[in-house]
Amino acid sequence: MAGAIWPRHNRAMPDPLALQTLCGQLDRGEIHRGEFLDRFTREVALDIGCSRAAVRLLVNTESGAVLRCIAIFDAGRDAMAQASDLPAGAADAYFDALLNDGCVVASDARSHPATSMLGPSYLEPQDVHSLLDVSFSVNGVLYGTFSCEQTGTAAAWTPHQLKRLREIGSRASLTLMHAITSEIDTAPGALWQSSTPNRLMTMPMPLDADAVVYRVSPERS
């Protein structure tokens, strides 16, 4: 039902092995990438207790760097959905928080300093009131995010939910990297520039594919 709050704790005892089992199935070739991403986002939404759960990938496009939604599950509709890109150039504060803290916790996303600039382009059109995002990194390289959204009304994210999403990211990062990039060119599309703290700088390199993984190193010297 539109505007309904998805229950935060819809399992008496969440199965701690569910996501691990799912990752193992993909690693062994028992399921394909599309099925994995669909089931993974569904599992995250149920586990965290949010309206929607997504996996987003940092990619470089002709118009600049964006967080592209690879898969998003809508619990209210009990179905996969679609979501627009989140442009890096128009959301410096969001990316600063993501890179510096490894997460963005915005119960009131439309007024939160890190996410308010996303209001007109994403939050309002998608009816998103709250965001809980955790960075998705492999070997120190930022690839994207695990994202939880609350639609219809705001959600007061709890420390338990943030901790759980971090745990999910820690367990699933390598498998997700393989699943997401198996059909995408993984040549670096960006560098972390120490001379410009807290900013993503695009490399002057040609793009042969429609989307190239936009990798960012967190190291600053």
N, C-alpha and C positions, 0 to 999 in steps of 0.2 A: 504494500500500500504506500502510495506516494507520501513522503514526509515522515514515515514511521521510523522510529529508532530501532536499529537492529540490536537484539539483546547482546550485552557484553559477555555474559557467561552462560551460553546456551548449552554447555556441557557440564555435567557434574564433575567429571574428571577428564580434562582434555587428554587425548592420547599423545604422549610425548614422542612416540615412534612413528606416527602417521606420516609426517613430512620426511623423516629419514627413510621410511619404506618407499615413499614415492620417488625420492632421489635415487635410491638403489634400483628401482624398476627402470628408470631412464638410463642409468649407467650400464645396465645389463642389456639394454635394447629391447626390453619387454613392452615399452610404450614409446610413441614418437614424441617429438618436441612439442607439437601443438597440444597433444593430450596432456603432457606434463604441465605446460603453462596454464591450461584451463583448470586442471585439478589442483595445482599448486595455489593459484589465487583464490580458488574456492575454499581451500583448506585454511589459508591465512585469514580470510574474512570470518570464518567460523571460529577459528582459534582466538583471534584478537577480539572479535565481537564488534564488527564495524559494518557500515552500509556497503562499502566497496573496498576491494583490495586489488592492487595493481603491481606490476613489474614494469619499471621504466628504464630505458637505456639512453645514456648520453651519446648522441650522434651529431655529426657535422653535416649540415645541409647547405644548399646554395645560399639560403638566407641567414645562415649562422648556426650556432650550437643550440640544440634543443634537447629536452628530456622527452623521448618518444615512448608512448605507451605500447608495450609489446603484448600485454594481456591484462584485462581488468574484469573482475567478477562483480556483478551487482547482486547483492544478497536480497534486496527488496523485490527484484524481478526473478531471482533464482536463475540467472542467465549471464552469459558473457556480454559485455557492453563495449562501447567505443569511447575514446577520450582524445581530445586534441593535444597537440604538443605544448610543452611548457618552454618558452624561449629563454635561453640563458641571458641574452643581452638585456631583456626587459625585467629581469628578476635578480639583480645583483645581491640584494640582501638575503634572498632565499639561498642562493648558492654559497654565499659567505658562511651562513649558518650551517649548511650541509657539510661543507668542506672543513670548517673549523671544529664543529661539535660532533660530526658524524650523524646528526639527526636534526629534524625540525619537528617541534612539538607545538602545534597551534590549535588550541581548543576553539578560539574564535579567529579563524583564519582570515576573515575579512578585515579585521583590525590589527592583527598581529604584525609587528614590524617586519618580520621575515617573509610574510606571505600576502600582505595587503595589496601589493602591486599586481598580484595575480587575479584580483577580483573581477575586473571587467573582461579579461581575456579567457579566464577559466572558471574561477569559483562561482560566479553568478550564473553563467550559462549552464553549468553542470549542477547547480543547486548544492554546491559543496560548502559546508559551514565549518568543518574541522578537518585538519590534516595531521597525520602522524607518519613521518617519513624517516627511513633509516638508510644510510648509504650502503651501496653494494660495491665492495672492493675485493680485488683478488691480487695478491702479492703487492699490496700497497698502491694499486692502481684503481682509481675510481671509475666504475663502469655505469652506475646508475643507482636506482633506489628501489626499495620495497616500500610501497605507499599504502596507507590506510586512510580512507575518507569517511566522513559522516555527512550524509545528505539530509535535507529537510529541516534539521535542527542541529544545534551544537552538541558536541560530546566533550566531557571533561576527561581527557586521557589520564590514565593512572600510571604510576611508576611501574606497576606490574605489566601493563600492556606494552610500555616502552621496552622493558627488560625482555619480555617474551618476543617482541619483534626483532630485537637485537639477536636473541638466541636463534631465531629462525634464519636470520641473515648469516650468522656464523656457520650454521650447519649446511645451508643451501648455496652459498656463494659460488663455490667451484662448479657445482652441477649446473647452476643457472648460467654461469659464464659459458659453459660448453653448449648448453641448450640454446642460448640466445645468439651466440656468435657462430654457430655451426654453418650458417648460410650467409654470414655477413663478413665483409672484409674487415679484418681487425688491425689494419695499419693505423698507427697513431694519427689522430686528427688534431691534437692540441698539445700544448706544453704548459706546465705550471711555471709562471715567470716570477722569480724572486724579486725582481725590480718593481713589480706591481702587485703588492700583497692583496690576497683575497679576491683576485680577478682571474677569469678564464681567458686565455689568449689563444686565438686561432692560428694555427700554422699556415703559412702561405704555400699550400700544396694543392695540386689538382685533385679533384674528386672524380674517379672513374665510375663509381657506383652511386646509386641513389642515396645510400646512407653508409657512412663509415663510422666505426666506433670512435667516439670522442673520449680519449683516455686522458686522465689528468693525474699527475703525480702530486702527492701531498707534501713532498719534500720542499723545504724552503731553506736556502743557505744565504 
